[in-house]
Amino acid sequence: MTVSLTDQIIHKLERAAELYHRLIVVVAPAGAGKTTALQAVKERTGAPMVNVNLKLSRRLLDLTERQRALQISRLLTEIVTENSGEVVLLDNIEILFDVSLKQDPLRLLQSLSRNRSVVAAWNGSITNGYMTYAMPEHPEYRKYSLRDFLVVSPIAST
């Protein structure tokens, strides 16, 4: 029996409350149903859903490139804390990988997940115990070991 992506996320939310980093990363390639699953979780739990690209880019518009790199963590924290509740759903997080922002996207997400459960849609894949974003030759490429956070994927149950 196949468990829906939505059900997998809700199950992981129950487990996340016990962790230091209450982060759940939904890993799948573009078009695999991450946004649809997050919308269903929103409907079932009432958790707010944030389009990170849209909200963060609006706040970064008036800043210089250097200011953006220095302020992104604070701005992202503000965006998340504006949404009340124990859970926040983050979609469209690609801006966090922008090379000019000089950030570690996973570390940013982990820092957000200390005081509330964070579910983030991650365009990428899981291979040999690692979560990746982009291809190795791409400047935004990232590769992380699957530890210190929970993972949900429609492709491989982890």
SEVEX-451639 format. One record per residue (C-alpha): residue in one letter; y, z, x. Coordinates in nm, 4 decimals, decimal comma. Example, Ala and Ser with C-alpha at 12.3 -4.5 7.8 and 13.67 -1.06 7.14 Angstrom:
<rs>
<resn = A | v = -0,4500 | w = 0,7800 | u = 1,2300>
<resn = S | v = -0,1060 | w = 0,7140 | u = 1,3670>
</rs>
This chain:
<rs>
<resn = M | v = 0,0000 | w = 0,0000 | u = 0,0000>
<resn = T | v = 0,3381 | w = -0,1021 | u = 0,1385>
<resn = V | v = 0,6207 | w = 0,1490 | u = 0,1076>
<resn = S | v = 0,9608 | w = -0,0051 | u = 0,0306>
<resn = L | v = 1,2365 | w = 0,0168 | u = 0,2878>
<resn = T | v = 1,4364 | w = 0,2297 | u = 0,0424>
<resn = D | v = 1,1501 | w = 0,4777 | u = 0,0027>
<resn = Q | v = 1,1027 | w = 0,4918 | u = 0,3806>
<resn = I | v = 1,4713 | w = 0,5803 | u = 0,4251>
<resn = I | v = 1,4625 | w = 0,8505 | u = 0,1580>
<resn = H | v = 1,1477 | w = 1,0002 | u = 0,3129>
<resn = K | v = 1,3137 | w = 1,0064 | u = 0,6571>
<resn = L | v = 1,6235 | w = 1,1716 | u = 0,5068>
<resn = E | v = 1,4049 | w = 1,4662 | u = 0,4094>
<resn = R | v = 1,2826 | w = 1,4957 | u = 0,7702>
<resn = A | v = 1,6270 | w = 1,4413 | u = 0,9261>
<resn = A | v = 1,7602 | w = 1,7789 | u = 0,8089>
<resn = E | v = 1,5349 | w = 1,9481 | u = 1,0665>
<resn = L | v = 1,6664 | w = 1,7520 | u = 1,3666>
<resn = Y | v = 1,9504 | w = 1,8093 | u = 1,6132>
<resn = H | v = 2,0694 | w = 1,4510 | u = 1,5610>
<resn = R | v = 2,0292 | w = 1,3763 | u = 1,1926>
<resn = L | v = 2,0319 | w = 1,0039 | u = 1,2607>
<resn = I | v = 1,8150 | w = 0,7437 | u = 1,0913>
<resn = V | v = 1,8397 | w = 0,3904 | u = 1,2254>
<resn = V | v = 1,7188 | w = 0,1074 | u = 1,0008>
<resn = V | v = 1,6119 | w = -0,1600 | u = 1,2492>
<resn = A | v = 1,5533 | w = -0,5182 | u = 1,1408>
<resn = P | v = 1,6925 | w = -0,8652 | u = 1,2042>
<resn = A | v = 1,9763 | w = -1,0017 | u = 0,9939>
<resn = G | v = 1,8629 | w = -1,0965 | u = 0,6438>
<resn = A | v = 1,5685 | w = -0,8539 | u = 0,6348>
<resn = G | v = 1,7058 | w = -0,6436 | u = 0,3484>
<resn = K | v = 1,8807 | w = -0,3546 | u = 0,5255>
<resn = T | v = 2,1958 | w = -0,3738 | u = 0,3120>
<resn = T | v = 1,9956 | w = -0,4023 | u = -0,0095>
<resn = A | v = 1,7910 | w = -0,0969 | u = 0,0894>
<resn = L | v = 2,1062 | w = 0,1017 | u = 0,1747>
<resn = Q | v = 2,2577 | w = 0,0075 | u = -0,1619>
<resn = A | v = 1,9425 | w = 0,1318 | u = -0,3372>
<resn = V | v = 1,9574 | w = 0,4589 | u = -0,1380>
<resn = K | v = 2,3215 | w = 0,4919 | u = -0,2430>
<resn = E | v = 2,2254 | w = 0,4502 | u = -0,6091>
<resn = R | v = 1,9386 | w = 0,6992 | u = -0,5858>
<resn = T | v = 2,1145 | w = 0,9667 | u = -0,3782>
<resn = G | v = 2,4842 | w = 0,9180 | u = -0,4491>
<resn = A | v = 2,5528 | w = 0,8967 | u = -0,0740>
<resn = P | v = 2,8641 | w = 0,6985 | u = 0,0209>
<resn = M | v = 2,8162 | w = 0,3631 | u = 0,1946>
<resn = V | v = 3,0651 | w = 0,2533 | u = 0,4608>
<resn = N | v = 3,1232 | w = -0,0996 | u = 0,5895>
<resn = V | v = 3,1999 | w = 0,0027 | u = 0,9491>
<resn = N | v = 3,3278 | w = -0,3404 | u = 1,0598>
<resn = L | v = 3,5831 | w = -0,3472 | u = 0,7796>
<resn = K | v = 3,7019 | w = 0,0138 | u = 0,7925>
<resn = L | v = 3,7152 | w = 0,0444 | u = 1,1699>
<resn = S | v = 3,8753 | w = -0,2946 | u = 1,2372>
<resn = R | v = 4,1598 | w = -0,2083 | u = 0,9988>
<resn = R | v = 4,2330 | w = 0,1084 | u = 1,1976>
<resn = L | v = 4,2103 | w = -0,0690 | u = 1,5325>
<resn = L | v = 4,4559 | w = -0,3490 | u = 1,4440>
<resn = D | v = 4,7726 | w = -0,1796 | u = 1,5668>
<resn = L | v = 4,6213 | w = -0,0415 | u = 1,8867>
<resn = T | v = 4,6116 | w = -0,1943 | u = 2,2335>
<resn = E | v = 4,2743 | w = -0,2755 | u = 2,3883>
<resn = R | v = 4,2906 | w = 0,0405 | u = 2,5999>
<resn = Q | v = 4,3881 | w = 0,2562 | u = 2,3010>
<resn = R | v = 4,0998 | w = 0,1089 | u = 2,1023>
<resn = A | v = 3,8462 | w = 0,2119 | u = 2,3661>
<resn = L | v = 3,9944 | w = 0,5615 | u = 2,3839>
<resn = Q | v = 4,0311 | w = 0,6190 | u = 2,0094>
<resn = I | v = 3,7240 | w = 0,4533 | u = 1,8561>
<resn = S | v = 3,5141 | w = 0,7698 | u = 1,8528>
<resn = R | v = 3,7868 | w = 0,9686 | u = 1,6774>
<resn = L | v = 3,8573 | w = 0,6897 | u = 1,4281>
<resn = L | v = 3,4899 | w = 0,6480 | u = 1,3433>
<resn = T | v = 3,4567 | w = 1,0233 | u = 1,2934>
<resn = E | v = 3,7570 | w = 1,0165 | u = 1,0579>
<resn = I | v = 3,6024 | w = 0,7343 | u = 0,8564>
<resn = V | v = 3,2752 | w = 0,9220 | u = 0,8175>
<resn = T | v = 3,4350 | w = 1,2583 | u = 0,7345>
<resn = E | v = 3,6512 | w = 1,0987 | u = 0,4641>
<resn = N | v = 3,3252 | w = 1,0515 | u = 0,2748>
<resn = S | v = 3,2067 | w = 1,3864 | u = 0,1468>
<resn = G | v = 2,8435 | w = 1,4833 | u = 0,1258>
<resn = E | v = 2,5469 | w = 1,5570 | u = 0,3451>
<resn = V | v = 2,4514 | w = 1,1904 | u = 0,3893>
<resn = V | v = 2,6525 | w = 0,8821 | u = 0,4809>
<resn = L | v = 2,5194 | w = 0,5257 | u = 0,4947>
<resn = L | v = 2,6673 | w = 0,2942 | u = 0,7592>
<resn = D | v = 2,6349 | w = -0,0818 | u = 0,7242>
<resn = N | v = 2,7785 | w = -0,3657 | u = 0,9332>
<resn = I | v = 2,8070 | w = -0,1695 | u = 1,2580>
<resn = E | v = 2,8363 | w = -0,4736 | u = 1,4864>
<resn = I | v = 3,1915 | w = -0,3833 | u = 1,5918>
<resn = L | v = 3,0509 | w = -0,0833 | u = 1,7809>
<resn = F | v = 2,8814 | w = -0,3262 | u = 2,0227>
<resn = D | v = 3,2046 | w = -0,5098 | u = 2,1117>
<resn = V | v = 3,2120 | w = -0,5130 | u = 2,4923>
<resn = S | v = 3,5913 | w = -0,4637 | u = 2,5024>
<resn = L | v = 3,5527 | w = -0,1243 | u = 2,3299>
<resn = K | v = 3,3385 | w = 0,0045 | u = 2,6191>
<resn = Q | v = 3,1241 | w = 0,2265 | u = 2,3970>
<resn = D | v = 2,7611 | w = 0,3303 | u = 2,3705>
<resn = P | v = 2,6858 | w = 0,2532 | u = 2,0036>
<resn = L | v = 2,3831 | w = 0,4813 | u = 1,9801>
<resn = R | v = 2,5721 | w = 0,7735 | u = 2,1327>
<resn = L | v = 2,8551 | w = 0,7214 | u = 1,8819>
<resn = L | v = 2,6065 | w = 0,7285 | u = 1,5940>
<resn = Q | v = 2,4335 | w = 1,0360 | u = 1,7340>
<resn = S | v = 2,7629 | w = 1,2239 | u = 1,7628>
<resn = L | v = 2,8363 | w = 1,1449 | u = 1,3975>
<resn = S | v = 2,4962 | w = 1,2798 | u = 1,2953>
<resn = R | v = 2,5449 | w = 1,6371 | u = 1,4147>
<resn = N | v = 2,7039 | w = 1,7647 | u = 1,0934>
<resn = R | v = 2,5527 | w = 1,5294 | u = 0,8357>
<resn = S | v = 2,2673 | w = 1,2847 | u = 0,8025>
<resn = V | v = 2,3675 | w = 0,9333 | u = 0,9045>
<resn = V | v = 2,1704 | w = 0,6233 | u = 0,8087>
<resn = A | v = 2,2798 | w = 0,3163 | u = 1,0068>
<resn = A | v = 2,1715 | w = -0,0456 | u = 0,9608>
<resn = W | v = 2,0919 | w = -0,1902 | u = 1,3054>
<resn = N | v = 2,0549 | w = -0,5675 | u = 1,3529>
<resn = G | v = 1,7802 | w = -0,5854 | u = 1,6091>
<resn = S | v = 1,4151 | w = -0,5332 | u = 1,6751>
<resn = I | v = 1,1586 | w = -0,2833 | u = 1,7983>
<resn = T | v = 0,9317 | w = -0,3842 | u = 2,0847>
<resn = N | v = 0,7056 | w = -0,1691 | u = 2,3011>
<resn = G | v = 0,8711 | w = 0,1562 | u = 2,2008>
<resn = Y | v = 1,2269 | w = 0,0287 | u = 2,2451>
<resn = M | v = 1,4960 | w = -0,0641 | u = 1,9964>
<resn = T | v = 1,7126 | w = -0,3582 | u = 2,0988>
<resn = Y | v = 2,0341 | w = -0,5204 | u = 1,9872>
<resn = A | v = 2,1025 | w = -0,8847 | u = 2,0834>
<resn = M | v = 1,9144 | w = -1,0858 | u = 2,3443>
<resn = P | v = 1,8997 | w = -0,9734 | u = 2,7098>
<resn = E | v = 2,1332 | w = -1,2510 | u = 2,8265>
<resn = H | v = 2,3984 | w = -1,1624 | u = 2,5649>
<resn = P | v = 2,6904 | w = -0,9398 | u = 2,6802>
<resn = E | v = 2,6386 | w = -0,7036 | u = 2,3837>
<resn = Y | v = 2,2689 | w = -0,6518 | u = 2,4616>
<resn = R | v = 2,1454 | w = -0,2919 | u = 2,4287>
<resn = K | v = 1,8014 | w = -0,1405 | u = 2,4698>
<resn = Y | v = 1,7142 | w = 0,2175 | u = 2,3743>
<resn = S | v = 1,4006 | w = 0,4257 | u = 2,3859>
<resn = L | v = 1,2892 | w = 0,5431 | u = 2,0411>
<resn = R | v = 1,3658 | w = 0,9127 | u = 2,0835>
<resn = D | v = 1,6152 | w = 1,1684 | u = 1,9535>
<resn = F | v = 1,6535 | w = 0,9839 | u = 1,6214>
<resn = L | v = 1,4390 | w = 0,8546 | u = 1,3358>
<resn = V | v = 1,3634 | w = 0,4871 | u = 1,2881>
<resn = V | v = 1,2863 | w = 0,2893 | u = 0,9744>
<resn = S | v = 1,1819 | w = -0,0727 | u = 0,9968>
<resn = P | v = 1,0327 | w = -0,3152 | u = 0,7443>
<resn = I | v = 0,8311 | w = -0,4678 | u = 1,0268>
<resn = A | v = 0,6765 | w = -0,1660 | u = 1,1979>
<resn = S | v = 0,6486 | w = 0,1822 | u = 1,0530>
<resn = T | v = 0,7593 | w = 0,4340 | u = 1,3183>
</rs>
